């Protein structure tokens, strides 16, 4: 995730990253409304949040496929590592599949997502 100046999408993804079920939506929405207001990043836009949530869910599912994912490369190490993924291929795929999400948000969230959903 981006350090320093955070964008609307960065802030939304930082909350959605830990949303693991539909039951978490109301809690996430409450947090998002407060954070967006407090950080003066704009108003809560349900359509925009839904697009970002779809991106996050798509990425989470892809990383959860592990060796069944076309972007998973054979692990060369004993332990899980960032290099187990074709990051550039996954970036291209996500940018094409989710054009409504900014490239910078996708690029900054992908390593964080690999850490959260794969390495941890």
C-alpha positions in Angstrom: 0.0 0.0 0.0 1.1 3.5 -0.6 3.0 5.3 2.0 2.6 9.1 2.5 -0.3 10.6 0.5 -3.2 8.1 0.4 -5.8 8.1 -2.3 -9.5 7.3 -2.1 -8.8 3.8 -3.5 -5.9 3.2 -1.1 -8.0 4.0 1.9 -10.9 1.8 0.7 -8.6 -1.1 0.0 -7.0 -0.8 3.4 -10.4 -1.5 4.9 -11.6 -4.0 2.4 -8.4 -6.1 2.6 -9.7 -7.6 5.9 -13.3 -8.1 4.8 -13.6 -11.8 4.4 -17.4 -12.3 4.3 -20.6 -10.5 3.3 -21.4 -10.2 7.0 -18.4 -7.8 7.3 -19.9 -5.3 4.7 -21.8 -3.2 7.2 -18.8 -2.8 9.5 -16.6 -2.0 6.5 -19.1 0.6 5.3 -19.1 2.3 8.7 -15.3 2.4 8.8 -15.1 3.7 5.2 -17.6 6.5 5.7 -15.7 7.7 8.8 -12.2 7.4 7.2 -13.2 9.1 3.9 -14.8 11.9 5.8 -12.0 12.3 8.4 -9.3 12.3 5.7 -11.3 14.5 3.4 -10.9 12.0 0.5 -14.4 12.4 -0.8 -17.9 11.1 0.0 -18.9 7.5 0.2 -19.7 6.4 -3.3 -21.4 3.0 -3.2 -20.8 2.3 -6.9 -17.1 3.1 -6.7 -16.7 1.1 -3.5 -18.5 -1.9 -5.2 -16.0 -1.8 -8.1 -13.1 -1.7 -5.7 -14.6 -4.5 -3.7 -15.0 -6.6 -6.8 -11.3 -6.0 -7.7 -10.2 -7.0 -4.2 -12.5 -10.1 -4.2 -11.2 -11.2 -7.6 -7.6 -10.8 -6.5 -8.3 -12.7 -3.3 -9.9 -15.6 -5.2 -7.0 -15.7 -7.7 -4.4 -15.8 -4.9 -6.5 -18.5 -3.1 -6.2 -20.8 -6.1 -2.5 -21.3 -5.3 -1.0 -23.7 -7.8 -4.2 -23.8 -9.8 -3.8 -20.1 -10.7 -2.2 -19.4 -14.1 -0.1 -16.8 -12.3 1.4 -19.1 -9.8 4.9 -20.2 -10.6 6.5 -23.2 -9.0 8.0 -22.3 -5.7 11.8 -22.3 -5.9 12.2 -21.9 -2.1 11.4 -24.0 0.9 9.0 -21.3 2.2 6.3 -19.2 0.5 7.8 -16.2 -1.3 6.6 -13.3 -3.4 8.5 -14.8 -6.3 6.0 -17.7 -6.3 3.7 -15.4 -8.4 4.0 -13.9 -11.9 3.3 -10.4 -10.5 3.6 -8.7 -13.9 1.2 -11.1 -15.5 -1.3 -10.8 -12.6 -1.0 -7.0 -12.8 -1.8 -7.0 -16.6 -4.8 -9.4 -16.0 -6.2 -7.2 -13.1 -5.8 -4.0 -15.1 -7.6 -5.4 -18.0 -10.3 -7.0 -15.9 -10.9 -3.9 -13.6 -10.3 -0.8 -15.7 -12.4 1.2 -13.3 -9.8 0.8 -10.6 -6.7 3.0 -11.1 -3.4 1.4 -12.2 -1.6 2.9 -9.2 -4.1 1.4 -6.8 -3.7 -2.0 -8.4 0.1 -1.8 -8.4 0.3 -0.7 -4.8 -2.3 -3.2 -3.5 -1.0 -6.3 -5.2 2.2 -6.9 -3.1 0.2 -6.2 0.0 -2.5 -8.7 -1.1 0.1 -11.4 -1.8 1.4 -10.8 1.7 -2.1 -10.9 3.4 -3.7 -13.7 1.4 -0.6 -15.9 0.5 2.5 -15.3 2.6 0.8 -14.9 6.0 
